Amino acid sequence: MQARNKEFTNIYIKNFGTDVDDEMLTEIFSQFGPTLSVRVMTDEKGHSRGFGFASFEKHSDAKRVSDVKRVFVGRAQKRRERQVELKRRFEQIRQERMMVPGGVNLYVKNLSDSVDSERLLREFSPYGNITSAKVAIDLRYIKE
């Protein structure tokens, strides 16, 4: 799959106007090399939905299109491919966030009245580095 990703010939194009049709898109993308097919996706009335696909004969031509800045152009992917890639990216971001120290708080409710900040620190320290531990006391329940 990785090798196929590097040698793509199909591209996905989005963010163009509703006045763009197959012929206009073919004219634009044929400037980058011979195309096998170009298709603007349309709604049930035949109006452009603002995205489409182009298939090139050569990978090098499809790759050159990525220099176009007015519209989004990327490798066309099947839904499953996109889902796998997005899941991998999300997991990578999640792992990176876990490695960044600070900014993570753990709230523990329903503690016994005998638990103080020192005990809380002692109980949770085997699970990782703790920068601070504090037991909040609800003064509404303290009887005088």
DSSP file (Angstrom, degrees, kcal/mol; ACC not computed):
  #  RESIDUE AA STRUCTURE BP1 BP2  ACC     N-H-->O    O-->H-N    N-H-->O    O-->H-N    TCO  KAPPA ALPHA  PHI   PSI    X-CA   Y-CA   Z-CA
    1    1 A M     >        0   0    0      0, 0.0     4,-2.1     0, 0.0     5,-0.1   0.000 360.0 360.0 360.0 -39.7    0.0    0.0    0.0
    2    2 A Q  H  >  +     0   0    0      1,-0.2     4,-1.4     2,-0.2     5,-0.1   0.906 360.0  49.8 -61.6 -41.7    2.9    2.4    0.8
    3    3 A A  H  > S+     0   0    0      1,-0.2     4,-1.0     2,-0.2    -1,-0.2   0.905 110.1  50.5 -63.9 -40.8    4.4    1.8   -2.6
    4    4 A R  H  4 S+     0   0    0      1,-0.2     3,-0.4     2,-0.2    -1,-0.2   0.872 106.0  56.4 -65.3 -36.4    1.1    2.5   -4.3
    5    5 A N  H >< S+     0   0    0     -4,-2.1     3,-0.7     1,-0.2    -1,-0.2   0.856 107.4  49.0 -62.2 -34.8    0.7    5.7   -2.3
    6    6 A K  H 3< S+     0   0    0     -4,-1.4    -1,-0.2     1,-0.2    -2,-0.2   0.696 113.2  46.4 -79.4 -19.2    4.0    7.0   -3.7
    7    7 A E  T 3< S+     0   0    0     -4,-1.0    -1,-0.2    -3,-0.4    -2,-0.1  -0.166  80.3 154.3-115.6  38.6    3.1    6.1   -7.3
    8    8 A F    <   +     0   0    0     -3,-0.7    54,-0.2     1,-0.1    55,-0.2  -0.288  23.3 175.9 -68.8 151.4   -0.4    7.6   -7.5
    9    9 A T        +     0   0    0     67,-0.1    47,-2.6    53,-0.1     2,-0.4   0.437  60.6  80.9-126.6 -14.0   -1.9    8.7  -10.8
   10   10 A N  E     -A   55   0A   0     45,-0.2    66,-2.0    66,-0.2     2,-0.3  -0.814  61.1-168.6 -98.1 134.9   -5.4    9.6   -9.6
   11   11 A I  E     -AB  54  75A   0     43,-2.9    43,-1.8    -2,-0.4     2,-0.4  -0.909  16.8-138.9-124.3 153.6   -5.9   13.0   -7.9
   12   12 A Y  E     -AB  53  74A   0     62,-3.6    62,-2.2    -2,-0.3     2,-0.4  -0.917  20.3-167.1-107.6 132.4   -8.8   14.5   -6.0
   13   13 A I  E     +AB  52  73A   0     39,-2.8    39,-2.7    -2,-0.4     2,-0.3  -0.974  13.2 164.0-124.7 133.5   -9.6   18.2   -6.7
   14   14 A K  E     +AB  51  72A   0     58,-2.1    58,-1.3    -2,-0.4    37,-0.2  -0.885  42.1  53.7-141.0 174.6  -11.9   20.4   -4.6
   15   15 A N        +     0   0    0     35,-1.0     2,-0.3    -2,-0.3    36,-0.2   0.821  69.8 130.9  69.9  36.7  -12.8   24.0   -3.9
   16   16 A F        -     0   0    0     34,-1.3    -1,-0.3    -3,-0.1    55,-0.0  -0.815  59.9 -89.5-112.9 163.4  -13.7   25.1   -7.4
   17   17 A G    >   -     0   0    0     -2,-0.3     3,-1.2     1,-0.1    33,-0.3  -0.044  28.2-112.7 -69.9 167.1  -16.8   26.9   -8.5
   18   18 A T  T 3  S+     0   0    0      1,-0.2    30,-0.9    31,-0.1    -1,-0.1   0.587 111.6  68.7 -74.7 -10.5  -20.1   25.5   -9.6
   19   19 A D  T 3  S+     0   0    0     28,-0.1     2,-0.3     2,-0.0    -1,-0.2   0.514  76.6 103.3 -85.7  -4.7  -19.5   26.8  -13.1
   20   20 A V    <   -     0   0    0     -3,-1.2     2,-0.2     4,-0.1    30,-0.2  -0.631  50.1-179.9 -81.2 132.1  -16.7   24.4  -13.7
   21   21 A D     >  -     0   0    0     -2,-0.3     4,-2.4    27,-0.1     5,-0.2  -0.671  44.8 -88.8-121.6-179.7  -17.5   21.4  -15.9
   22   22 A D  H  > S+     0   0    0      1,-0.2     4,-2.6    -2,-0.2     5,-0.2   0.892 124.4  51.8 -56.3 -43.3  -15.7   18.3  -17.2
   23   23 A E  H  > S+     0   0    0      2,-0.2     4,-2.2     1,-0.2    -1,-0.2   0.920 111.1  46.0 -63.2 -45.2  -14.4   20.1  -20.3
   24   24 A M  H  > S+     0   0    0      2,-0.2     4,-2.1     1,-0.2    -1,-0.2   0.910 114.2  48.1 -65.2 -42.7  -13.0   23.1  -18.3
   25   25 A L  H  X S+     0   0    0     -4,-2.4     4,-2.6     2,-0.2     5,-0.2   0.886 110.6  52.1 -66.2 -38.4  -11.3   20.8  -15.8
   26   26 A T  H  X S+     0   0    0     -4,-2.6     4,-2.0    -5,-0.2    -2,-0.2   0.919 108.9  50.7 -61.7 -44.0   -9.9   18.7  -18.6
   27   27 A E  H  < S+     0   0    0     -4,-2.2     4,-0.4    -5,-0.2    -2,-0.2   0.903 113.3  45.8 -61.0 -42.2   -8.5   21.8  -20.2
   28   28 A I  H >< S+     0   0    0     -4,-2.1     3,-0.8     1,-0.2    -2,-0.2   0.951 118.6  38.6 -66.9 -50.1   -6.9   23.0  -17.0
   29   29 A F  H >< S+     0   0    0     -4,-2.6     3,-1.4     1,-0.2     4,-0.4   0.674 101.0  71.3 -83.3 -16.5   -5.3   19.7  -15.9
   30   30 A S  G >< S+     0   0    0     -4,-2.0     3,-0.8     1,-0.3    -1,-0.2   0.706  84.4  73.2 -68.1 -17.9   -4.2   18.5  -19.4
   31   31 A Q  G <  S+     0   0    0     -3,-0.8    -1,-0.3    -4,-0.4    -2,-0.2   0.721  94.8  52.4 -65.7 -20.3   -1.6   21.3  -19.1
   32   32 A F  G <  S-     0   0    0     -3,-1.4    -1,-0.2     1,-0.4    -2,-0.2   0.600 128.3 -62.1 -92.5 -12.8    0.2   19.0  -16.7
   33   33 A G  S <  S-     0   0    0     -3,-0.8    -1,-0.4    -4,-0.4     2,-0.1  -0.816  76.8 -36.7 149.6 171.8    0.3   16.0  -18.9
   34   34 A P        -     0   0    0      0, 0.0    23,-2.1     0, 0.0    24,-0.4  -0.361  56.2-152.7 -62.9 131.8   -1.9   13.5  -20.7
   35   35 A T  E     -C   56   0A   0     21,-0.2    21,-0.3     1,-0.1     3,-0.1  -0.817  17.4-159.5-106.2 146.6   -5.1   12.6  -18.7
   36   36 A L  E    S-     0   0A   0     19,-3.7     2,-0.3     1,-0.4    20,-0.2   0.817  80.0 -10.3 -87.7 -37.7   -7.0    9.3  -18.9
   37   37 A S  E     -C   55   0A   0     18,-1.2    18,-3.2     2,-0.0    -1,-0.4  -0.979  54.1-165.1-159.4 151.1  -10.2   10.8  -17.5
   38   38 A V  E     -C   54   0A   0     -2,-0.3     2,-0.4    16,-0.2    16,-0.2  -0.996  15.7-178.7-138.1 133.1  -11.4   13.9  -15.8
   39   39 A R  E     -C   53   0A   0     14,-3.0    14,-2.5    -2,-0.4     2,-0.5  -0.980  19.5-155.6-143.0 126.6  -14.7   14.1  -13.9
   40   40 A V  E     -C   52   0A   0     -2,-0.4     2,-0.3    12,-0.2    12,-0.3  -0.865  30.1-127.1 -92.8 128.2  -16.5   16.9  -12.1
   41   41 A M  E     -     0   0A   0     10,-2.4     8,-2.9    -2,-0.5    10,-0.4  -0.608  32.3-166.8 -78.8 135.5  -18.9   15.4   -9.5
   42   42 A T  E     -C   48   0A   0     -2,-0.3     6,-0.2     6,-0.3     2,-0.1  -0.805  17.2-120.3-123.3 160.4  -22.5   16.8  -10.0
   43   43 A D    >   -     0   0    0      4,-2.4     3,-1.9    -2,-0.3    -1,-0.1  -0.197  51.1 -80.9 -85.4-173.9  -25.7   16.8   -8.0
   44   44 A E  T 3  S+     0   0    0      1,-0.3    -1,-0.1     2,-0.1    -2,-0.0   0.714 131.8  53.3 -65.1 -19.8  -29.0   15.3   -9.2
   45   45 A K  T 3  S-     0   0    0      2,-0.1    -1,-0.3     0, 0.0    -3,-0.0   0.425 120.4-107.0 -92.8   0.3  -29.7   18.5  -11.3
   46   46 A G  S <  S+     0   0    0     -3,-1.9     2,-0.3     1,-0.3    -2,-0.1   0.558  73.2 140.1  87.6   8.4  -26.3   18.2  -13.0
   47   47 A H        -     0   0    0      1,-0.1    -4,-2.4   -26,-0.0    -1,-0.3  -0.634  61.0 -98.3 -86.5 144.0  -24.7   21.2  -11.2
   48   48 A S  E     - C   0  42A   0    -30,-0.9    -6,-0.3    -2,-0.3    -1,-0.1  -0.295  20.8-153.7 -58.9 139.2  -21.1   21.0  -10.1
   49   49 A R  E     -     0   0A   0     -8,-2.9    -1,-0.1     2,-0.4    -7,-0.1   0.329  48.6-104.6 -95.7   4.9  -20.6   20.0   -6.4
   50   50 A G  E    S+     0   0A   0     -9,-0.3   -34,-1.3   -33,-0.3   -35,-1.0   0.597  91.8  75.1  85.5  11.3  -17.2   21.8   -6.3
   51   51 A F  E     +A   14   0A   0    -10,-0.4   -10,-2.4   -37,-0.2    -2,-0.4  -0.981  47.5 151.3-148.6 162.7  -15.0   18.7   -6.5
   52   52 A G  E     -AC  13  40A   0    -39,-2.7   -39,-2.8    -2,-0.3     2,-0.3  -0.931  31.1-105.2-168.9-169.6  -13.8   16.1   -8.9
   53   53 A F  E     -AC  12  39A   0    -14,-2.5   -14,-3.0    -2,-0.3     2,-0.4  -0.956  15.3-165.4-136.8 150.8  -11.1   13.7  -10.0
   54   54 A A  E     -AC  11  38A   0    -43,-1.8   -43,-2.9    -2,-0.3     2,-0.5  -0.998   7.8-155.5-136.8 139.0   -8.5   13.4  -12.7
   55   55 A S  E     -AC  10  37A   0    -18,-3.2   -19,-3.7    -2,-0.4   -18,-1.2  -0.966  13.3-161.5-116.7 123.7   -6.5   10.4  -13.7
   56   56 A F  E     - C   0  35A   0    -47,-2.6   -21,-0.2    -2,-0.5     3,-0.0  -0.675  24.7-131.2-102.2 156.4   -3.1   10.9  -15.4
   57   57 A E  S    S+     0   0    0    -23,-2.1     2,-0.4    -2,-0.2   -22,-0.1   0.879  93.9  40.5 -68.0 -38.6   -1.1    8.5  -17.5
   58   58 A K  S  > S-     0   0    0    -24,-0.4     4,-1.6     1,-0.1     3,-0.3  -0.885  70.9-138.0-120.4 145.2    2.0    9.1  -15.4
   59   59 A H  H  > S+     0   0    0     -2,-0.4     4,-2.7     1,-0.2     5,-0.2   0.890 104.4  60.9 -59.7 -42.0    2.7    9.6  -11.7
   60   60 A S  H  > S+     0   0    0      1,-0.2     4,-1.7     2,-0.2    -1,-0.2   0.849 104.6  48.8 -59.1 -35.5    5.1   12.4  -12.4
   61   61 A D  H  > S+     0   0    0     -3,-0.3     4,-1.1     2,-0.2    -1,-0.2   0.911 111.4  48.5 -70.7 -42.1    2.3   14.5  -14.0
   62   62 A A  H  < S+     0   0    0     -4,-1.6     4,-0.4     1,-0.2     3,-0.3   0.886 111.3  51.3 -63.3 -38.3   -0.1   13.8  -11.2
   63   63 A K  H >< S+     0   0    0     -4,-2.7     3,-1.4     1,-0.2    -1,-0.2   0.878 103.7  57.8 -67.6 -38.0    2.6   14.8   -8.7
   64   64 A R  H >< S+     0   0    0     -4,-1.7     3,-1.9     1,-0.3    -1,-0.2   0.803  92.9  69.1 -62.6 -29.0    3.3   18.1  -10.5
   65   65 A V  G >< S+     0   0    0     -4,-1.1     3,-2.5    -3,-0.3    -1,-0.3   0.764  78.9  79.4 -62.2 -23.6   -0.3   19.2  -10.1
   66   66 A S  G <  S+     0   0    0     -3,-1.4    -1,-0.3    -4,-0.4    -2,-0.2   0.639  78.6  71.0 -62.3 -11.1    0.3   19.6   -6.4
   67   67 A D  G <  S+     0   0    0     -3,-1.9     2,-0.3    -4,-0.1    -1,-0.3   0.621  71.6 106.0 -77.6 -12.6    1.9   22.9   -7.2
   68   68 A V    <   -     0   0    0     -3,-2.5     5,-0.2     1,-0.2    -3,-0.0  -0.545  47.1-179.5 -69.4 125.7   -1.5   24.4   -8.1
   69   69 A K        +     0   0    0     -2,-0.3    -1,-0.2     1,-0.1    -3,-0.0   0.607  64.4  71.2-105.9 -14.5   -2.5   26.6   -5.1
   70   70 A R  S    S+     0   0    0      2,-0.0     2,-0.3     1,-0.0    -1,-0.1   0.796 107.0  28.0 -77.3 -26.7   -5.9   27.9   -6.1
   71   71 A V  S    S-     0   0    0    -55,-0.0     2,-0.4     2,-0.0   -56,-0.2  -0.911  91.8-100.5-128.4 157.9   -7.7   24.7   -5.5
   72   72 A F  E     -B   14   0A   0    -58,-1.3   -58,-2.1    -2,-0.3     2,-0.4  -0.652  41.3-179.7 -77.5 131.1   -7.0   21.7   -3.2
   73   73 A V  E     +B   13   0A   0     -2,-0.4     2,-0.3    -5,-0.2   -60,-0.2  -0.996  12.1 147.3-133.2 128.2   -5.3   18.9   -5.1
   74   74 A G  E     -B   12   0A   0    -62,-2.2   -62,-3.6    -2,-0.4     2,-0.2  -0.933  54.2 -69.0-149.1 172.0   -4.3   15.6   -3.4
   75   75 A R  E     -B   11   0A   0     -2,-0.3   -64,-0.3   -64,-0.3     2,-0.3  -0.472  54.4-116.8 -66.3 131.3   -4.0   11.9   -4.2
   76   76 A A        -     0   0    0    -66,-2.0     2,-0.3    -2,-0.2   -66,-0.2  -0.527  40.2-173.6 -69.5 132.3   -7.4   10.3   -4.6
   77   77 A Q        -     0   0    0     -2,-0.3     2,-0.1    -3,-0.0    -3,-0.0  -0.931  26.3-113.8-128.8 151.7   -8.0    7.7   -1.9
   78   78 A K     >  -     0   0    0     -2,-0.3     4,-2.3     1,-0.1     3,-0.3  -0.478  39.5-107.1 -74.7 156.5  -10.7    5.2   -1.3
   79   79 A R  H  > S+     0   0    0      1,-0.2     4,-2.5     2,-0.2     5,-0.2   0.892 120.6  51.9 -53.4 -44.3  -12.7    5.8    1.9
   80   80 A R  H  > S+     0   0    0      1,-0.2     4,-2.5     2,-0.2    -1,-0.2   0.891 108.1  51.6 -62.1 -40.2  -11.0    3.0    3.7
   81   81 A E  H  > S+     0   0    0     -3,-0.3     4,-2.5     2,-0.2    -1,-0.2   0.929 111.1  47.8 -61.3 -45.6   -7.6    4.3    2.9
   82   82 A R  H  X S+     0   0    0     -4,-2.3     4,-2.9     1,-0.2     5,-0.2   0.916 111.7  50.4 -61.6 -43.2   -8.5    7.8    4.2
   83   83 A Q  H  X S+     0   0    0     -4,-2.5     4,-2.4    -5,-0.2    -2,-0.2   0.913 111.4  47.6 -62.2 -43.8  -10.0    6.3    7.4
   84   84 A V  H  X S+     0   0    0     -4,-2.5     4,-2.3     2,-0.2    -1,-0.2   0.924 114.6  46.6 -62.9 -44.7   -6.8    4.2    8.0
   85   85 A E  H  X S+     0   0    0     -4,-2.5     4,-2.6     2,-0.2    -2,-0.2   0.919 113.6  47.6 -65.8 -43.7   -4.6    7.2    7.4
   86   86 A L  H  X S+     0   0    0     -4,-2.9     4,-2.8     2,-0.2    -1,-0.2   0.892 111.7  50.7 -64.8 -39.0   -6.7    9.6    9.6
   87   87 A K  H  X S+     0   0    0     -4,-2.4     4,-2.5    -5,-0.2    -1,-0.2   0.910 111.1  49.0 -63.9 -41.2   -6.8    7.0   12.4
   88   88 A R  H  X S+     0   0    0     -4,-2.3     4,-2.3     2,-0.2    -2,-0.2   0.926 113.0  46.9 -64.1 -44.4   -3.0    6.6   12.2
   89   89 A R  H  X S+     0   0    0     -4,-2.6     4,-2.5     2,-0.2    -2,-0.2   0.923 112.1  50.1 -62.6 -44.3   -2.5   10.4   12.3
   90   90 A F  H  X S+     0   0    0     -4,-2.8     4,-2.5     1,-0.2    -2,-0.2   0.917 111.3  48.7 -60.8 -44.1   -4.9   10.8   15.2
   91   91 A E  H  X S+     0   0    0     -4,-2.5     4,-2.5     2,-0.2    -1,-0.2   0.895 110.7  50.9 -63.8 -40.1   -3.2    8.0   17.1
   92   92 A Q  H  X S+     0   0    0     -4,-2.3     4,-2.3     2,-0.2    -2,-0.2   0.918 111.4  47.3 -63.6 -43.6    0.2    9.7   16.5
   93   93 A I  H  X S+     0   0    0     -4,-2.5     4,-2.3     2,-0.2    -2,-0.2   0.904 111.6  51.5 -63.9 -41.2   -1.1   13.0   17.7
   94   94 A R  H  X S+     0   0    0     -4,-2.5     4,-1.8     1,-0.2    -2,-0.2   0.913 110.4  48.5 -62.1 -43.3   -2.6   11.4   20.8
   95   95 A Q  H  X S+     0   0    0     -4,-2.5     4,-1.2     1,-0.2    -1,-0.2   0.904 110.8  50.8 -63.5 -41.6    0.8    9.7   21.6
   96   96 A E  H  X S+     0   0    0     -4,-2.3     4,-0.9     1,-0.2     3,-0.3   0.896 108.9  51.3 -63.5 -40.3    2.7   13.0   21.1
   97   97 A R  H >< S+     0   0    0     -4,-2.3     3,-0.5     1,-0.2    -1,-0.2   0.861 106.0  55.1 -65.4 -34.8    0.3   14.7   23.5
   98   98 A M  H 3< S+     0   0    0     -4,-1.8    -1,-0.2     1,-0.2    -2,-0.2   0.805 105.7  53.2 -67.4 -27.9    0.8   12.0   26.1
   99   99 A M  H 3< S+     0   0    0     -4,-1.2    -1,-0.2    -3,-0.3    -2,-0.2   0.698  88.1  92.6 -80.5 -19.1    4.5   12.6   26.0
  100  100 A V  S << S-     0   0    0     -4,-0.9     2,-0.1    -3,-0.5    -4,-0.0  -0.645  77.3-132.6 -79.2 122.6    4.2   16.4   26.6
  101  101 A P        +     0   0    0      0, 0.0    -2,-0.1     0, 0.0    -1,-0.1  -0.367  62.5  23.4 -74.2 154.2    4.5   17.1   30.3
  102  102 A G  S    S+     0   0    0      2,-0.1     3,-0.1    -2,-0.1    -2,-0.0   0.129  80.7  75.3  83.3 162.9    2.0   19.3   32.1
  103  103 A G        +     0   0    0      1,-0.2     2,-0.5     0, 0.0    -1,-0.1   0.516  68.9 115.1  78.2   4.6   -1.5   20.3   31.4
  104  104 A V        -     0   0    0     -6,-0.0     2,-0.4     2,-0.0    -1,-0.2  -0.937  42.5-174.1-113.1 124.3   -3.0   17.0   32.5
  105  105 A N        -     0   0    0     -2,-0.5     2,-0.5    -3,-0.1     0, 0.0  -0.914  12.3-159.7-118.3 143.2   -5.3   17.0   35.5
  106  106 A L        -     0   0    0     -2,-0.4     2,-0.5     2,-0.0    -2,-0.0  -0.987   8.5-160.1-120.7 123.2   -6.9   14.0   37.3
  107  107 A Y        -     0   0    0     -2,-0.5     2,-0.5     2,-0.0    -2,-0.0  -0.901   4.3-166.2-105.2 128.1   -9.9   14.7   39.4
  108  108 A V        -     0   0    0     -2,-0.5     3,-0.3     3,-0.0     2,-0.2  -0.962   9.2-164.7-116.8 125.1  -10.8   12.1   42.1
  109  109 A K        +     0   0    0     -2,-0.5    -2,-0.0     1,-0.2     0, 0.0  -0.602  58.8  30.7-105.8 166.6  -14.2   12.3   43.7
  110  110 A N  S    S+     0   0    0     -2,-0.2    -1,-0.2     1,-0.2     2,-0.2   0.849  72.5 171.0  59.2  42.5  -15.7   10.8   46.8
  111  111 A L        -     0   0    0     -3,-0.3    -1,-0.2     1,-0.1     2,-0.0  -0.502  39.0-102.7 -77.9 151.2  -12.6   10.5   48.8
  112  112 A S    >   -     0   0    0     -2,-0.2     3,-1.7     1,-0.1    -1,-0.1  -0.364  29.1-115.3 -66.0 152.8  -12.7    9.6   52.5
  113  113 A D  T 3  S+     0   0    0      1,-0.3    -1,-0.1    -3,-0.1    -2,-0.1   0.721 114.2  65.0 -63.1 -20.3  -12.4   12.4   54.9
  114  114 A S  T 3  S+     0   0    0      2,-0.0     2,-0.5     5,-0.0    -1,-0.3   0.595  80.0  97.3 -80.2  -9.9   -9.1   10.8   56.1
  115  115 A V    <   +     0   0    0     -3,-1.7     2,-0.2     4,-0.1    -4,-0.1  -0.695  52.5 177.4 -84.9 123.4   -7.4   11.4   52.8
  116  116 A D     >  -     0   0    0     -2,-0.5     4,-2.3    18,-0.0     5,-0.2  -0.594  46.9 -90.1-113.0-179.9   -5.2   14.5   52.6
  117  117 A S  H  > S+     0   0    0      1,-0.2     4,-2.2     2,-0.2     5,-0.2   0.863 124.2  53.5 -60.7 -39.1   -3.0   15.9   49.9
  118  118 A E  H  > S+     0   0    0      2,-0.2     4,-2.2     1,-0.2    -1,-0.2   0.914 110.6  45.8 -63.7 -43.3    0.1   13.9   51.1
  119  119 A R  H  > S+     0   0    0      2,-0.2     4,-2.7     1,-0.2    -2,-0.2   0.902 110.5  53.5 -67.4 -40.1   -1.8   10.6   51.0
  120  120 A L  H  X S+     0   0    0     -4,-2.3     4,-1.8     1,-0.2    -1,-0.2   0.919 109.9  48.1 -59.4 -44.2   -3.2   11.3   47.6
  121  121 A L  H  X S+     0   0    0     -4,-2.2     4,-1.5     1,-0.2    -2,-0.2   0.916 112.4  49.2 -61.4 -45.1    0.3   12.0   46.3
  122  122 A R  H  < S+     0   0    0     -4,-2.2    -2,-0.2     1,-0.2    -1,-0.2   0.898 110.8  49.8 -61.7 -42.7    1.6    8.8   47.9
  123  123 A E  H  < S+     0   0    0     -4,-2.7    -1,-0.2     1,-0.2    -2,-0.2   0.845 118.6  36.3 -68.9 -34.7   -1.2    6.7   46.4
  124  124 A F  H >< S+     0   0    0     -4,-1.8     3,-1.7    -5,-0.2     4,-0.2   0.597  91.9  87.9 -97.5 -11.5   -0.8    7.9   42.8
  125  125 A S  G >< S+     0   0    0     -4,-1.5     3,-1.4     1,-0.3    -1,-0.2   0.791  77.8  65.8 -62.2 -28.8    3.0    8.4   42.6
  126  126 A P  G 3  S+     0   0    0      0, 0.0    -1,-0.3     0, 0.0    -2,-0.1   0.723  97.4  58.6 -63.5 -16.4    3.5    4.7   41.5
  127  127 A Y  G <  S-     0   0    0     -3,-1.7     2,-0.3     1,-0.3    -2,-0.2   0.469 122.2 -59.2 -93.5  -2.1    1.7    5.6   38.2
  128  128 A G  S <  S-     0   0    0     -3,-1.4    -1,-0.3    -4,-0.2     2,-0.2  -0.853  76.1 -35.6 148.8 177.4    3.9    8.4   37.1
  129  129 A N        -     0   0    0     -2,-0.3     2,-0.5    -3,-0.1    -4,-0.0  -0.494  50.7-160.8 -70.8 130.4    5.4   11.8   37.9
  130  130 A I        -     0   0    0     -2,-0.2     3,-0.1     1,-0.1    -5,-0.0  -0.961  13.4-170.7-116.0 125.3    3.1   14.1   39.8
  131  131 A T  S    S-     0   0    0     -2,-0.5     2,-0.3     1,-0.3    -1,-0.1   0.803  74.0  -6.3 -85.3 -30.1    3.7   17.8   39.8
  132  132 A S        -     0   0    0      2,-0.0     2,-0.4   -11,-0.0    -1,-0.3  -0.978  54.3-165.3-160.9 152.6    1.1   18.6   42.5
  133  133 A A        +     0   0    0     -2,-0.3     2,-0.4    -3,-0.1   -12,-0.1  -0.990  14.5 174.1-141.0 131.4   -1.7   16.9   44.4
  134  134 A K        -     0   0    0     -2,-0.4     2,-0.6   -14,-0.1    -2,-0.0  -0.992  23.0-147.2-143.7 131.3   -4.3   18.7   46.4
  135  135 A V        -     0   0    0     -2,-0.4     2,-0.4     2,-0.0   -18,-0.2  -0.878  21.1-146.2 -96.3 121.2   -7.4   17.6   48.2
  136  136 A A        -     0   0    0     -2,-0.6     2,-0.5   -20,-0.1    -2,-0.0  -0.706   8.5-148.8 -87.5 136.8  -10.2   20.2   48.0
  137  137 A I        -     0   0    0     -2,-0.4     2,-0.9     5,-0.0     5,-0.0  -0.916   8.6-137.9-109.6 128.6  -12.4   20.4   51.0
  138  138 A D    >   -     0   0    0     -2,-0.5     3,-1.5     1,-0.2     4,-0.2  -0.766  12.7-161.9 -85.7 108.2  -16.0   21.4   50.6
  139  139 A L  G >  S+     0   0    0     -2,-0.9     3,-0.9     1,-0.3    -1,-0.2   0.615  79.0  77.6 -69.1 -12.8  -16.6   23.8   53.4
  140  140 A R  G 3  S+     0   0    0      1,-0.2    -1,-0.3    -3,-0.0    -2,-0.0   0.770  96.2  47.0 -67.8 -23.0  -20.4   23.4   53.2
  141  141 A Y  G <  S+     0   0    0     -3,-1.5     2,-0.6     2,-0.1    -1,-0.2   0.410  83.5 107.4-101.7   2.0  -20.2   20.1   55.0
  142  142 A I    <   -     0   0    0     -3,-0.9     2,-0.3    -4,-0.2    -3,-0.0  -0.712  60.3-147.9 -84.2 122.1  -17.9   21.1   57.8
  143  143 A K              0   0    0     -2,-0.6    -2,-0.1     1,-0.1    -3,-0.0  -0.700 360.0 360.0 -90.5 140.4  -19.9   21.3   61.1
  144  144 A E              0   0    0     -2,-0.3    -1,-0.1     0, 0.0    -2,-0.0   0.439 360.0 360.0 -92.9 360.0  -18.9   23.8   63.7
